[in-house]
Amino acid sequence: MCCPPPVKNSMVVFILILLVNHVTSELPLCQTTSLDIDNKAKLCTNYANYSRIQYPSIPCFIDTKLTVQDIIKVDESDQLIELLLMNQMHWTDSRIGLMLNNETKPSSYPWYLVIDDESDEIWKPYFKYFNAIDSKKGAAVSNTLWYKDPGEFYYEHDFLLTISCEMEFGAFPFDHHSCFLRFFNRIGTDKQVVLNKPVVVFDEKSDVYHGNAKRLRFEVEMSALPTTLFERNVGSAYKYSQVNVKIILRRKSREIFGLFSTFYFPTLIFPILSLVSYAIPIDSVPGRIMLLITLYLVLFNTYISVEAPKSRGFSHLDIWAIGIQVPIIVAILEYGLLLSISKYGFRKMFGKAVNFHAIDTLTFVVSVAYICVFSSAYWLISLQA
């Protein structure tokens, strides 16, 4: 059985570790006079590979610029937004230096394109997106890291991002939704890494936008919110700097106009046509009842054929569909009442003769007034939603 090392040897090992860490942290920045390796410009660090995620005592402030290159899809059924983004980051790291001479200056000097092998040895932000369902590197350019003395970095990252968005369709088709894109740096508390308020670039008419915004059903607005702090673990004393971007989706007016021509206008015509039934003689049962039943069935079929989010619940669309049925239902019930009085009461009620013409006239006037008031109130309230 192995015995533990003596305490004396343990103390020696501990002192050596402290010395190594001290020497590593005090390594001088790279000399910029000559090269010994392949006569090429080369980055070098004054921290060991294993400690590259350690930060200096002063927090690293990171500027971010989020450019929307395409809004690929807004999925109302699964409540997802798929984006093609370019995240451009800028920060300084005094622990990095560049080895070069006059012969090895790159054509892009003072900027130096960091090659992949070197990039793996350099600390850079690694963001975690809170509500991300999927994230993939862009097909064209995935990562580009540039360096400029002294210690200035520019990092460009293209990627596909699918985020979840809690959508509420109660106001459909006059609905709008607020979604949020939030992310933080995986390693580094707010004492080590501070994310500044980002710059959000989203312009469907600009050269950097590669998509076709006309295919979307929504007008999209994006704006940067102030950065906040959050606790990665509940009750933890460690807080992390968090970037917040607000995304607003407003259903396009063309969608509403499309529904107006295929749903609202036809369903408004049906109750207006039902008013014709009051001009049909009461004794003409097949003509009057068939007109009303046919109009009701066509209205209902038009309603159920509308393409609308299935998770909308009871929306403005449903309010219209139910409200606009009232004149037809009233006409059917009124006619049924008159037929019952005619058949069983011999056109009398409580011993008095019933004026069928007066009842038809009164119901007609009330139905006209209802159609005008309901449709006007509906559009006034819905357009202000």
C-alpha positions in Angstrom: 0.0 0.0 0.0 1.4 3.4 -1.0 2.1 5.9 1.7 1.4 9.6 1.4 4.4 11.8 0.7 6.1 13.5 3.6 4.9 16.9 4.5 8.3 18.4 3.6 8.1 17.2 0.0 4.5 18.6 -0.3 5.7 22.0 0.9 8.5 22.0 -1.8 6.0 21.1 -4.5 3.7 23.9 -3.3 6.5 26.5 -3.4 7.5 25.4 -6.9 3.9 25.8 -8.1 3.8 29.3 -6.7 7.1 30.2 -8.4 5.9 28.9 -11.8 2.6 30.8 -11.6 4.5 34.0 -10.6 7.0 33.6 -13.5 4.2 32.9 -15.9 2.2 36.0 -14.8 5.3 38.2 -15.1 6.5 37.0 -18.6 7.3 40.1 -20.7 5.3 40.9 -23.8 6.7 39.7 -27.1 9.6 41.5 -28.6 8.9 43.1 -32.0 12.4 43.3 -33.4 13.2 39.9 -34.8 11.9 36.5 -35.4 13.3 33.0 -34.9 10.5 30.9 -36.2 10.1 30.5 -40.0 10.7 34.3 -40.4 7.0 34.9 -40.1 4.9 37.2 -37.9 3.6 35.3 -34.9 1.5 36.0 -31.8 2.7 35.0 -28.4 1.2 35.3 -24.9 2.4 35.9 -21.4 0.1 33.3 -20.0 0.4 29.5 -20.3 -2.1 27.6 -22.4 -3.8 26.1 -19.4 -4.4 29.6 -18.0 -5.6 31.3 -21.1 -9.1 31.6 -19.6 -7.8 33.6 -16.7 -8.3 37.3 -16.8 -6.3 40.2 -15.6 -7.3 42.1 -12.5 -9.0 44.8 -14.6 -12.2 43.5 -16.2 -12.2 42.8 -19.9 -14.8 45.1 -21.6 -16.2 43.7 -24.7 -18.0 45.7 -27.4 -20.5 43.7 -29.5 -22.1 44.6 -32.8 -24.9 42.2 -33.8 -25.8 42.4 -37.6 -28.9 40.6 -38.9 -28.0 39.1 -42.3 -31.3 37.3 -42.7 -34.5 36.4 -40.9 -34.9 33.0 -42.4 -38.2 32.0 -40.8 -40.8 32.9 -38.2 -42.5 29.7 -37.2 -45.8 30.5 -35.6 -46.7 26.9 -35.0 -43.6 26.0 -33.0 -43.0 29.7 -31.9 -39.5 29.8 -33.3 -37.4 32.5 -35.1 -34.5 31.4 -37.3 -31.8 34.0 -37.9 -28.6 34.4 -39.7 -26.4 36.7 -37.6 -22.9 38.2 -37.6 -21.6 39.0 -34.2 -18.6 41.3 -34.2 -16.7 41.7 -31.0 -13.9 44.1 -30.0 -11.8 44.0 -26.8 -8.3 44.5 -25.6 -6.0 42.0 -23.9 -2.7 43.3 -22.6 -1.2 39.8 -22.2 -0.8 39.3 -26.0 2.1 40.5 -28.2 3.1 40.3 -31.8 6.5 39.1 -33.0 7.4 40.7 -36.3 10.0 42.8 -38.1 10.0 45.0 -41.2 10.2 42.0 -43.5 7.4 40.1 -41.9 4.8 42.8 -41.6 1.5 41.5 -43.1 -0.1 43.5 -45.9 -3.0 44.3 -43.6 -0.6 45.8 -41.0 -1.2 47.1 -38.3 -3.9 44.5 -38.3 -2.8 40.9 -38.2 -5.1 38.0 -39.2 -4.7 35.3 -36.5 -4.4 31.8 -38.0 -6.4 28.9 -36.7 -3.5 27.3 -34.8 -2.8 30.6 -33.0 -6.5 31.3 -32.4 -6.9 28.1 -30.4 -4.3 29.4 -28.0 -5.9 32.9 -27.6 -8.7 33.7 -25.2 -11.8 35.0 -26.9 -15.5 35.4 -25.9 -17.6 32.3 -25.9 -21.3 33.2 -25.7 -24.2 31.2 -24.4 -27.6 32.1 -25.8 -30.3 31.6 -23.3 -33.3 30.7 -25.4 -31.4 29.1 -28.3 -32.9 26.0 -29.8 -30.1 25.5 -32.3 -26.9 27.3 -33.3 -24.7 26.5 -36.3 -21.8 28.3 -37.8 -22.4 30.1 -41.0 -21.6 28.4 -44.3 -19.6 31.2 -45.8 -17.5 32.6 -43.0 -17.6 31.1 -39.6 -14.9 32.8 -37.5 -12.3 35.5 -38.2 -9.9 36.9 -35.5 -7.8 40.0 -36.1 -5.1 41.4 -33.8 -3.6 44.9 -33.6 -0.8 45.9 -31.2 -1.0 46.6 -28.4 -3.5 43.9 -27.3 -6.5 44.9 -29.5 -8.7 42.2 -30.9 -11.5 42.1 -33.4 -13.5 38.9 -33.7 -16.2 38.2 -36.3 -18.5 35.2 -35.9 -21.2 34.2 -38.5 -23.8 31.7 -37.4 -27.3 30.5 -37.7 -29.4 30.8 -34.6 -32.9 29.5 -33.8 -34.5 31.0 -30.7 -37.8 30.3 -29.0 -40.3 33.2 -28.7 -43.3 33.1 -26.6 -46.1 34.3 -28.9 -49.6 35.3 -27.9 -52.1 35.2 -30.7 -55.1 36.5 -28.8 -55.2 39.6 -31.0 -54.8 37.7 -34.3 -54.7 39.0 -37.0 -53.8 42.3 -35.3 -51.2 40.6 -33.1 -47.7 41.7 -32.3 -45.1 39.8 -30.2 -42.1 40.8 -28.1 -39.2 38.3 -28.1 -35.8 38.6 -26.5 -32.3 37.5 -27.6 -30.1 37.2 -24.5 -26.6 35.9 -24.1 -23.6 36.1 -21.8 -20.0 34.9 -21.8 -19.7 31.4 -20.5 -16.6 31.9 -18.4 -16.0 35.0 -16.5 -18.1 36.8 -13.9 -18.9 40.5 -14.1 -15.7 41.1 -12.2 -13.7 39.6 -15.1 -15.8 40.1 -18.2 -18.2 43.1 -18.9 -20.4 43.1 -22.0 -21.2 46.6 -23.1 -24.6 47.6 -24.5 -24.5 46.1 -28.1 -25.0 47.8 -31.4 -27.8 46.1 -33.4 -27.8 46.5 -37.1 -31.0 45.5 -38.9 -32.0 47.1 -42.2 -33.8 45.1 -44.7 -32.7 47.5 -47.5 -29.0 47.4 -46.6 -26.3 45.5 -48.4 -25.5 43.4 -45.3 -29.0 42.0 -45.3 -29.1 39.0 -47.7 -32.6 37.7 -47.1 -36.0 38.5 -48.7 -38.1 40.2 -46.1 -41.2 40.1 -48.3 -41.7 36.4 -47.6 -42.2 37.1 -43.9 -45.7 37.6 -42.4 -44.3 40.1 -39.9 -42.6 43.4 -39.8 -39.6 43.0 -37.6 -37.9 45.5 -35.3 -34.8 44.9 -33.2 -33.3 47.1 -30.6 -30.6 46.8 -28.0 -31.5 47.0 -24.3 -29.1 47.9 -21.5 -27.0 45.1 -20.3 -28.0 43.4 -17.0 -26.5 41.0 -14.5 -27.9 37.6 -13.8 -27.1 34.7 -11.4 -26.1 31.6 -13.2 -27.1 29.5 -10.2 -29.9 30.6 -7.9 -28.5 32.1 -4.7 -25.0 32.2 -6.1 -22.8 35.2 -5.3 -21.4 35.2 -8.8 -23.1 37.3 -11.4 -22.5 37.5 -15.1 -22.8 40.3 -17.6 -25.7 39.7 -20.0 -26.6 41.3 -23.3 -30.3 41.9 -24.1 -31.8 42.5 -27.5 -35.5 43.0 -28.0 -37.3 41.7 -31.1 -40.8 43.0 -32.0 -42.9 41.1 -34.5 -45.9 43.0 -36.0 -48.2 41.2 -38.5 -47.9 43.0 -41.8 -50.9 45.0 -43.1 -51.0 42.9 -46.2 -51.9 39.9 -44.1 -54.9 41.8 -42.6 -55.9 43.0 -46.1 -55.7 39.5 -47.4 -58.0 38.3 -44.6 -60.3 41.2 -45.3 -60.8 40.0 -48.9 -61.0 36.3 -48.1 -62.8 36.3 -44.7 -64.0 39.6 -43.3 -65.7 41.0 -46.3 -67.5 37.7 -47.3 -68.6 37.1 -43.8 -70.0 40.6 -43.6 -72.0 40.1 -46.8 -73.7 37.0 -45.5 -75.6 38.7 -42.6 -76.5 41.6 -44.9 -77.9 39.1 -47.4 -79.9 37.5 -44.6 -81.9 40.7 -44.3 -83.5 39.8 -47.6 -85.3 37.0 -45.7 -87.6 39.5 -44.0 -89.0 40.4 -47.5 -90.0 36.8 -48.2 -93.6 36.0 -47.2 -93.9 34.0 -44.0 -95.9 31.4 -45.8 -93.0 30.8 -48.2 -91.2 28.4 -45.8 -88.8 26.6 -48.2 -87.5 29.9 -49.7 -87.0 31.8 -46.4 -85.5 29.0 -44.3 -83.3 27.7 -47.1 -81.8 31.1 -47.6 -81.0 31.5 -44.0 -79.6 28.0 -43.4 -77.5 28.2 -46.6 -76.0 31.6 -45.6 -75.2 30.3 -42.1 -73.5 27.1 -43.4 -71.4 29.1 -46.0 -70.4 31.6 -43.3 -69.3 28.8 -40.9 -67.4 27.0 -43.7 -65.6 30.2 -44.5 -64.6 30.6 -40.9 -63.1 27.2 -40.4 -61.1 27.4 -43.7 -59.1 30.5 -42.5 -55.4 29.8 -42.1 -54.7 30.9 -38.6 -52.4 29.8 -35.7 -53.9 26.8 -34.0 -52.6 27.9 -30.6 -54.4 31.3 -30.8 -57.1 30.5 -28.3 -60.1 32.8 -28.5 -58.8 35.6 -30.8 -60.1 38.7 -32.5 -60.8 36.5 -35.5 -63.1 34.3 -33.4 -64.9 37.3 -31.9 -65.8 38.5 -35.4 -66.8 35.0 -36.6 -69.2 34.6 -33.6 -70.5 38.2 -33.6 -71.3 38.3 -37.3 -73.4 35.1 -37.0 -75.9 36.8 -34.7 -78.1 38.5 -37.4 -78.5 35.2 -39.2 -79.2 33.2 -36.0 -81.7 35.8 -34.9 -83.4 35.7 -38.3 -83.7 31.9 -38.0 -85.0 31.9 -34.5 -87.4 34.8 -35.3 -88.8 32.9 -38.3 -89.1 29.7 -36.2 -91.1 31.7 -33.5 -93.4 33.1 -36.1 -94.0 29.6 -37.6 -94.8 28.2 -34.2 -97.3 31.0 -33.4 -98.9 30.5 -36.8 -99.1 26.7 -36.4 -100.0 26.3 -32.7 -101.4 29.6 -31.7 -103.4 30.4 -34.9 -101.4 33.7 -35.2 -102.4 34.7 -31.7 -100.5 35.0 -28.4 -102.2 35.5 -25.0 -105.5 35.8 -26.9 -104.4 38.7 -29.0 -103.6 38.7 -32.8 -99.9 38.9 -33.6 -98.7 41.3 -36.3 -96.1 39.3 -38.1 -95.3 42.1 -40.4 -94.5 44.4 -37.4 -92.2 41.7 -35.9 -90.4 41.3 -39.1 -89.9 45.0 -39.5 -88.7 45.4 -35.9 -86.2 42.5 -36.2 -85.0 43.9 -39.5 -84.2 47.3 -38.0 -82.5 45.8 -35.0 -80.4 43.5 -37.2 -79.3 46.5 -39.4 -78.4 48.5 -36.3 -76.5 45.5 -34.8 -74.4 44.9 -38.0 -73.4 48.6 -38.2 -72.5 48.9 -34.5 -70.7 45.6 -34.2 -68.6 45.9 -37.3 -67.7 49.6 -36.5 -66.8 48.8 -32.9 -64.8 45.7 -33.9 -62.5 47.5 -36.4 -62.0 50.5 -34.1 -61.0 48.4 -31.2 -58.9 45.9 -33.2 -56.9 48.5 -35.1 -55.9 50.1 -31.8 -54.8 46.8 -30.3 
